Amino acid sequence: MVAAGLAAIAQEIQGCRRCPLYRNATQGVGGEGSARARLMLVGEQPGDREDLAGRPFVGPAGRMLDDALAEAGIPRKVVYITNAVKHFKNEPRGKRRLHRRPNAAEVQACRWWLERELEIVKPKAIIALGATAAQSLLQKTVRIGQARGRSIPFGRSAALFVTIHPSYLLRIRDRADRDREYDAFVRELRQAAGQ
């Protein structure tokens, strides 16, 4: 029944009108993965590819996340992956849709969905991938550099870890800097999985 609850949430997200983001999105994107996951990963929002596919983390940032999970020894099928915001906030530019960061009201409007996913999955550890995810989970502005690398008590029995969003790794041009950040990201995934 737990998986059925998550499937129902994903279906309900399709009809969500809690904020105006649905207007420029193809569809809502719910979470996916193990309904009994000990580890939940929360990103910012679906990107262009995720919006078209209806699945979280399937674009370039998703491939980066998959690589890091594999290197950390964490099969994607045993985690639950979702986003703080369920519709792709974008700005059309010709044939492309450019990512726009969701504002506080949009993050708050979608928090209801995230709370429902958390209630069903009941993870022991949660990883906030980026500042927007951390803001949604902690209900306050979070600086990645200050929160990164430590366990934050969350709810009754979970630990929250804040780290970078995998899309950040794609934007780092210097190879040595990117490798260093990637290695730190993999270590943080391992740390959270060990909770």
C-alpha positions as CSV (number, residue, x, y, z in Angstrom):
1,M,0.0,0.0,0.0
2,V,2.9,2.3,0.5
3,A,3.8,2.2,-3.2
4,A,0.2,2.8,-4.0
5,G,0.2,5.9,-1.9
6,L,3.2,7.3,-3.8
7,A,1.6,6.4,-7.1
8,A,-1.6,8.3,-6.0
9,I,0.5,11.4,-5.1
10,A,2.3,11.3,-8.5
11,Q,-1.1,11.2,-10.2
12,E,-2.5,14.0,-8.1
13,I,0.5,16.2,-8.9
14,Q,-0.7,16.1,-12.5
15,G,-3.7,18.1,-11.6
16,C,-1.9,20.5,-9.1
17,R,-2.8,24.1,-9.4
18,R,-1.4,25.3,-6.1
19,C,0.8,27.8,-7.9
20,P,1.0,29.1,-11.5
21,L,4.1,26.9,-12.5
22,Y,1.8,24.3,-14.1
23,R,1.0,26.8,-16.9
24,N,4.4,26.6,-18.7
25,A,5.2,23.0,-17.7
26,T,4.4,19.9,-19.8
27,Q,3.4,17.9,-16.7
28,G,4.0,17.6,-13.0
29,V,6.9,15.3,-11.9
30,G,6.5,13.2,-8.8
31,G,9.2,11.3,-7.1
32,E,10.3,7.7,-7.9
33,G,12.2,4.9,-6.3
34,S,11.8,2.6,-3.4
35,A,8.7,3.2,-1.3
36,R,10.7,1.9,1.7
37,A,13.9,3.8,1.0
38,R,16.2,4.5,3.9
39,L,17.6,7.4,1.8
40,M,15.6,10.1,0.1
41,L,17.2,12.6,-2.3
42,V,15.5,15.9,-2.9
43,G,16.4,18.2,-5.7
44,E,15.2,21.7,-6.7
45,Q,12.7,21.1,-9.6
46,P,12.4,19.1,-12.8
47,G,14.5,20.4,-15.7
48,D,13.5,20.4,-19.3
49,R,14.2,16.7,-19.9
50,E,12.5,15.7,-16.6
51,D,9.4,17.8,-17.6
52,L,9.2,16.0,-20.9
53,A,9.8,12.5,-19.5
54,G,7.7,12.9,-16.4
55,R,10.5,11.4,-14.2
56,P,13.0,13.1,-11.9
57,F,16.7,13.4,-12.6
58,V,16.9,11.9,-16.1
59,G,18.7,14.7,-17.9
60,P,22.4,15.7,-17.6
61,A,22.2,16.4,-13.9
62,G,20.5,13.0,-13.4
63,R,23.3,11.3,-15.3
64,M,25.8,13.0,-13.0
65,L,23.8,11.9,-10.0
66,D,23.6,8.3,-11.2
67,D,27.4,8.3,-11.7
68,A,28.0,9.6,-8.2
69,L,25.5,7.1,-6.6
70,A,27.2,4.3,-8.4
71,E,30.6,5.4,-7.3
72,A,29.2,5.7,-3.7
73,G,27.9,2.1,-4.0
74,I,24.3,3.2,-3.8
75,P,21.9,1.6,-6.3
76,R,19.4,4.2,-7.6
77,K,16.6,1.6,-7.2
78,V,17.0,1.5,-3.4
79,V,16.6,5.3,-2.9
80,Y,13.7,7.6,-3.4
81,I,14.3,10.6,-5.6
82,T,12.1,13.7,-5.8
83,N,12.1,17.4,-6.1
84,A,11.0,20.3,-3.8
85,V,9.0,21.8,-6.7
86,K,7.0,19.5,-8.9
87,H,6.7,21.6,-12.1
88,F,9.5,23.0,-14.3
89,K,9.8,26.8,-13.9
90,N,11.1,28.0,-17.2
91,E,11.3,31.0,-19.5
92,P,10.7,30.2,-23.2
93,R,13.5,31.5,-25.5
94,G,12.8,30.5,-29.0
95,K,12.7,26.7,-29.2
96,R,14.4,26.3,-25.8
97,R,13.0,26.6,-22.3
98,L,15.5,28.1,-19.9
99,H,15.5,27.1,-16.2
100,R,14.4,29.7,-13.7
101,R,14.8,29.3,-10.0
102,P,11.5,28.9,-8.1
103,N,10.7,31.7,-5.6
104,A,9.8,31.2,-1.9
105,A,6.0,31.1,-2.6
106,E,6.4,28.4,-5.2
107,V,8.6,26.3,-3.0
108,Q,6.1,26.7,-0.1
109,A,3.2,25.8,-2.4
110,C,4.9,22.5,-3.3
111,R,6.0,21.7,0.2
112,W,2.7,20.0,0.8
113,W,3.6,17.3,-1.8
114,L,7.0,16.8,-0.3
115,E,5.6,16.4,3.2
116,R,3.3,13.7,1.9
117,E,6.2,11.8,0.2
118,L,8.2,12.1,3.5
119,E,5.2,10.7,5.5
120,I,4.9,7.7,3.3
121,V,8.6,6.8,2.7
122,K,9.8,7.6,6.2
123,P,13.5,7.8,5.2
124,K,16.2,7.6,7.8
125,A,18.4,10.0,5.9
126,I,17.5,12.8,3.5
127,I,19.9,14.6,1.2
128,A,18.9,18.1,0.1
129,L,20.5,18.6,-3.3
130,G,21.1,22.4,-3.4
131,A,19.8,25.5,-1.6
132,T,16.2,25.3,-2.8
133,A,15.7,21.7,-1.6
134,A,17.3,22.7,1.7
135,Q,15.1,25.7,2.0
136,S,12.0,23.6,1.4
137,L,13.0,21.0,4.0
138,L,14.2,23.4,6.7
139,Q,11.8,26.2,6.0
140,K,14.5,28.8,6.0
141,T,17.3,30.1,3.8
142,V,20.3,27.8,3.9
143,R,23.8,28.5,2.7
144,I,25.3,25.3,1.2
145,G,28.8,26.1,2.4
146,Q,27.7,26.4,6.0
147,A,25.4,23.4,6.2
148,R,27.4,21.0,4.0
149,G,29.0,17.9,5.4
150,R,27.1,17.6,8.7
151,S,24.1,15.8,9.9
152,I,21.1,17.9,10.9
153,P,18.3,16.3,12.9
154,F,15.1,16.2,10.9
155,G,11.7,15.2,12.2
156,R,11.5,12.5,14.8
157,S,14.0,10.0,13.5
158,A,15.7,11.2,10.3
159,A,19.0,13.0,9.6
160,L,19.2,15.7,6.9
161,F,22.4,16.4,4.8
162,V,22.8,19.4,2.6
163,T,25.0,19.3,-0.4
164,I,25.4,20.7,-3.9
165,H,23.0,20.0,-6.7
166,P,24.6,17.8,-9.3
167,S,24.0,20.4,-12.0
168,Y,26.6,22.6,-10.2
169,L,29.2,20.0,-11.2
170,L,28.3,20.4,-14.8
171,R,29.0,24.1,-14.6
172,I,32.5,23.8,-13.2
173,R,34.9,24.4,-16.1
174,D,38.2,23.7,-14.3
175,R,38.8,19.9,-14.4
176,A,40.7,19.8,-11.0
177,D,38.0,21.8,-9.3
178,R,35.2,19.7,-10.8
179,D,37.0,16.4,-9.7
180,R,37.5,17.8,-6.2
181,E,33.8,18.8,-5.9
182,Y,32.6,15.5,-7.4
183,D,34.7,13.5,-4.9
184,A,33.3,15.5,-2.0
185,F,29.8,14.9,-3.4
186,V,30.4,11.1,-3.5
187,R,31.7,11.2,0.1
188,E,28.5,13.1,1.2
189,L,26.3,10.5,-0.5
190,R,28.1,7.7,1.3
191,Q,27.9,9.6,4.6
192,A,24.1,10.0,4.3
193,A,23.7,6.4,3.2
194,G,25.5,5.2,6.3
195,Q,22.8,6.7,8.6
